[in-house]
Amino acid sequence: MAGRIKSIIGGGLTGGVLTYFAVEHLFNPAMPEPAFEAVLGNPIVSSIVFWIVSILFFDWAVQKTGKTMLTAMVIALSQILLVDFNYVL
């Protein structure tokens, strides 16, 4: 993991900054008020926890397969099939 730390930190920072601005300026204004209290009250802390878990999972999956793009496509396709498939039907 020490040899991959620059790409892990770079991916985390880039994804975190892009997600923060996209959620704050595009997603949240279009959504109604939440029906329940968030598990982690601070949205920045919850975003950081999400990115840490996501990056560590992706790094683990890449180490198991050895192919970055294949791993990314499998994770993306799984997400599309599990979450967005009903929107297509």
N, C-alpha and C positions, 0 to 999 in steps of 0.2 A: 504494500500500500504506500510505502514511502516514495517509491518511484513514480507513482501516479498522483501524488498529492497536489501538484500544480493544476492538473486538469480537473481534479475533483473540486478544488477550491474555486477555480475559474468557472466551472459549470454551476456550482452552487451560487456564486455571486451573480452571474449573468441571469440565471433562472429566477433567483430571488428578487432581483431588481425589476426584471420584466414582469413577473407575476404581481409584485406589489403595485406597480403603476397600473397594470391592466385591471386588477381587481378593484383598486380604489377609484379609477376614473371610468371604467367601462362596465364592469360586472355589478358592483354594489349599487350604483345609481339606478339600475334597471330592476333590481330585486326588491320585493316587499320586505317589511320588517321580519326578522326571524321569529318563529313561533316558540322557541325555547332558548334558554341561556346557553351560550357556548361553553364547551368543556374547558378550554383555556380562554380566560377572559380577554387577554391581550391579543389582538389580531397579529401583531408583529411576532410575538412569541410562538403563536400557533403556526405561522408561516415558516419560521425558522425550524420548528420541530418537523413540519412536513418535509421541508427540503433536506434536512439531515437524513430522515428515514428514506426518502426517495433516492438520494444520491448513494447512500450505502447499499440499498437494494440493487440499484443499477450496477454499481461497481462489483458487487458480489456476482450478479448474473453475467456480467462481461467476463469475469475471471473464470466462471464455470464453462462458458461457451468459447471464449477466446475471440469472438467476433462482435465488434461494437455495433455495427449496423444491423446485423441479424437480431441481436438482443433488443435493440430499440424497436425494430419492426414487430417482433413478437409481443413486446409489452404494449405497443400502440394498438396492434390488432386485437389483443385481448381486451384492452380497455374499450375499444369501439364495440366489440361484440357483447361485452358484459353490460355496458352502460347505454350506449347509443343505438343498439340494434333495434329496439322497439320504436324509435323515432323514424326509422327508415320504413318500417312496415306500415 
